[in-house]
């Protein structure tokens, strides 16, 4: 790209980010006229200035230099959906996207082919959610021994070709995020939340990825169904995690009582809130009933359960997620990239929570030549309310 093209690209990205030219000038330590000259192709941008501009706009420098790349598609949704508190999440996903670009440019792609979901109309979000959930349910497996969170995450990688990253991110209010672009789909879940809420977050972000709704990156604070895209993701997660037929069977077997509610939470490993909203979604309870349940809360439900083992099981479900879980498809690519001298040991060691020197020694040993990293790493009262209203709350 020439100076004129780079300048035009900088102006476009600056305007999309809502940053004034004078603010960019202050960041660079130059006059506003100099920024104008850069954007009009009359002055070349220096390398260190390019990095400062990218940082100010919350993007990768490659988003400026390679306008047709994945990195160029990420910024729009990130800026529209996030706040400054989410810089760490945004920067983390941008860094992973940069790593993806480096590996892809060297011909190192994922070994598992990504499955293409059916085309849906995101505006008809309720029908789209049910169609996508039915498609996903045929391909994803829940393994009781490993837990529903890990089994869903593994199935997303092994069956759908979608990476899953779990990391602790205390300096952000984000529950989860996703790169939804089909070139490098990845779901991030903040481990600083209960397992039950983390499971809904994981499924919610999967809904965004499968919907292919034009968003390149999402960052979620509260999972509230504030628009059609969020309602679609909520409805998808509810359909996938709590199938209607199975809920009806539990209510038929246990009756409409506290034991049934506890059984739904235990069997599906969902939160009290997710369970209540699902019953409302299915019109088993009215909006008033939903609000009454929410007012009673999880502690109120525990008080009504007579079996100590049932109470203990539900309390255990509120434990936090495992602190880290690496994106395993990306790890496989990084191992190949390291073997070919394309990536250094440091990002690989960071992802695997290993000391770099120890990892080099391990990979250089005879055991390392035959080491299978992939193995251990894969290891009824009608409410009368509209669909929009039924899926508009905060179900996790």
MODA-V872833 format. One record per residue. N is the residue number from 1. RES is the residue in one letter. PHI is phi as a letter, one per 40 degrees, with the letter a starting at -180 (none if undefined). OMEGA is omega in whole degrees, 0 to 359 (* if undefined). Layout:
n = (N/N)
res = (RES/RES)
phi = (PHI/PHI)
omega = (OMEGA/OMEGA)
This chain:
n = (1/2/3/4/5/6/7/8/9/10/11/12/13/14/15/16/17/18/19/20/21/22/23/24/25/26/27/28/29/30/31/32/33/34/35/36/37/38/39/40/41/42/43/44/45/46/47/48/49/50/51/52/53/54/55/56/57/58/59/60/61/62/63/64/65/66/67/68/69/70/71/72/73/74/75/76/77/78/79/80/81/82/83/84/85/86/87/88/89/90/91/92/93/94/95/96/97/98/99/100/101/102/103/104/105/106/107/108/109/110/111/112/113/114/115/116/117/118/119/120/121/122/123/124/125/126/127/128/129/130/131/132/133/134/135/136/137/138/139/140/141/142/143/144/145/146/147/148/149/150/151/152/153/154/155/156/157/158/159/160/161/162/163/164/165/166/167/168/169/170/171/172/173/174/175/176/177/178/179/180/181/182/183/184/185/186/187/188/189/190/191/192/193/194/195/196/197/198/199/200/201/202/203/204/205/206/207/208/209/210/211/212/213/214/215/216/217/218/219/220/221/222/223/224/225/226/227/228/229/230/231/232/233/234/235/236/237/238/239/240/241/242/243/244/245/246/247/248/249/250/251/252/253/254/255/256/257/258/259/260/261/262/263/264/265/266/267/268/269/270/271/272/273/274/275/276/277/278/279/280/281/282/283/284/285/286/287/288/289/290/291/292/293/294/295/296/297/298/299/300/301/302/303/304/305/306/307/308/309/310/311/312/313/314/315/316/317/318/319/320/321/322/323/324/325/326/327/328/329/330/331/332/333/334/335/336/337/338/339/340/341/342/343/344/345/346/347/348/349/350/351/352/353/354/355/356/357/358/359/360/361/362/363/364/365/366/367/368/369/370/371/372/373/374/375/376/377/378/379/380/381/382/383/384/385/386/387/388/389/390/391/392/393/394/395/396)
res = (X/X/X/X/X/X/X/X/X/X/X/X/X/X/X/X/X/X/X/X/X/X/X/X/X/X/X/X/X/X/X/X/X/X/X/X/X/X/X/X/X/X/X/X/X/X/X/X/X/X/X/X/X/X/X/X/X/X/X/X/X/X/X/X/X/X/X/X/X/X/X/X/X/X/X/X/X/X/X/X/X/X/X/X/X/X/X/X/X/X/X/X/X/X/X/X/X/X/X/X/X/X/X/X/X/X/X/X/X/X/X/X/X/X/X/X/X/X/X/X/X/X/X/X/X/X/X/X/X/X/X/X/X/X/X/X/X/X/X/X/X/X/X/X/X/X/X/X/X/X/X/X/X/X/X/X/X/X/X/X/X/X/X/X/X/X/X/X/X/X/X/X/X/X/X/X/X/X/X/X/X/X/X/X/X/X/X/X/X/X/X/X/X/X/X/X/X/X/X/X/X/X/X/X/X/X/X/X/X/X/X/X/X/X/X/X/X/X/X/X/X/X/X/X/X/X/X/X/X/X/X/X/X/X/X/X/X/X/X/X/X/X/X/X/X/X/X/X/X/X/X/X/X/X/X/X/X/X/X/X/X/X/X/X/X/X/X/X/X/X/X/X/X/X/X/X/X/X/X/X/X/X/X/X/X/X/X/X/X/X/X/X/X/X/X/X/X/X/X/X/X/X/X/X/X/X/X/X/X/X/X/X/X/X/X/X/X/X/X/X/X/X/X/X/X/X/X/X/X/X/X/X/X/X/X/X/X/X/X/X/X/X/X/X/X/X/X/X/X/X/X/X/X/X/X/X/X/X/X/X/X/X/X/X/X/X/X/X/X/X/X/X/X/X/X/X/X/X/X/X/X/X/X/X/X/X/X/X/X/X/X/X/X/X/X/X)
phi = (none/c/d/c/c/c/c/c/c/c/c/c/c/c/c/c/c/g/c/c/d/c/c/c/c/c/c/c/g/b/c/c/c/c/c/c/c/c/c/c/g/c/a/c/c/c/d/c/c/c/c/c/c/c/c/c/c/g/b/c/d/c/c/c/c/b/c/c/c/d/c/c/c/c/c/d/c/c/c/c/b/b/b/c/c/c/d/c/c/d/c/c/c/c/c/c/c/c/c/d/c/c/c/c/c/c/g/c/b/c/c/c/c/c/c/c/c/c/c/b/c/d/c/c/c/c/c/c/c/c/c/c/c/c/c/c/c/c/b/b/b/b/b/c/c/c/g/c/c/c/c/c/d/c/c/d/c/c/c/b/g/b/c/b/b/b/a/c/a/c/c/b/c/c/c/a/a/a/c/c/c/c/c/a/c/a/b/b/b/c/c/c/a/c/d/c/c/c/c/c/c/d/c/c/c/c/d/c/c/c/c/f/c/g/c/c/a/b/b/b/c/b/g/c/c/c/a/c/c/c/c/d/c/c/c/c/c/c/c/c/c/b/d/d/d/c/c/c/c/c/c/c/c/c/g/c/a/c/c/c/c/c/c/c/c/c/c/c/f/b/c/d/c/c/c/c/c/c/c/c/d/c/g/c/b/c/c/c/c/d/c/c/d/c/c/c/g/c/c/c/c/d/c/c/c/c/c/d/c/c/c/c/c/c/c/c/c/c/c/c/c/d/c/b/a/c/c/c/c/c/d/d/c/c/c/c/c/c/c/c/g/c/b/c/c/c/c/c/c/c/c/c/f/b/c/d/c/c/c/c/c/c/c/c/c/d/c/c/c/b/c/c/c/c/c/c/c/c/d/none/b/c/c/g/c/c/c/d/c/c/b/c/c/b/c/b)
omega = (176/181/181/180/179/180/179/180/178/180/180/182/178/181/177/181/181/180/178/179/181/178/177/178/179/178/182/183/180/179/177/178/179/176/178/179/178/184/178/176/181/178/180/177/181/185/181/177/178/179/179/178/180/180/180/182/179/183/172/174/180/176/177/187/182/187/180/185/174/182/178/181/183/192/189/182/181/181/184/188/190/176/181/178/184/180/182/178/180/181/180/181/177/179/178/177/176/178/176/181/180/181/180/180/178/177/180/182/182/180/180/180/178/179/179/180/178/177/180/177/183/180/174/196/182/178/180/180/181/180/180/179/178/179/182/182/179/188/182/182/174/182/182/183/181/184/186/180/183/180/176/180/180/179/178/180/187/185/185/181/181/181/177/178/174/178/176/182/186/184/178/176/182/172/181/180/179/163/186/180/185/179/182/182/181/177/176/175/177/184/179/177/180/180/182/179/178/179/179/177/179/180/179/180/175/177/177/182/184/184/180/187/177/176/180/181/177/172/189/175/189/179/179/181/187/178/185/180/180/177/177/182/178/180/178/182/180/179/183/187/185/182/184/182/182/176/179/179/178/180/179/183/187/187/181/184/182/181/179/179/178/180/177/179/182/185/184/179/180/180/176/181/179/180/181/180/178/177/177/178/183/178/171/175/179/176/178/178/177/183/178/177/182/178/177/174/182/181/178/177/180/182/182/180/184/185/180/180/177/179/181/180/180/177/179/183/181/175/182/179/169/188/182/171/184/174/197/175/178/178/178/180/180/177/177/178/178/180/181/179/183/177/180/181/189/179/178/179/179/182/182/181/181/169/183/181/179/181/176/180/180/182/180/183/175/178/182/180/181/184/180/178/184/183/182/181/181/191/*/171/180/184/182/180/182/176/179/181/185/182/188/184/179/194/182/*)
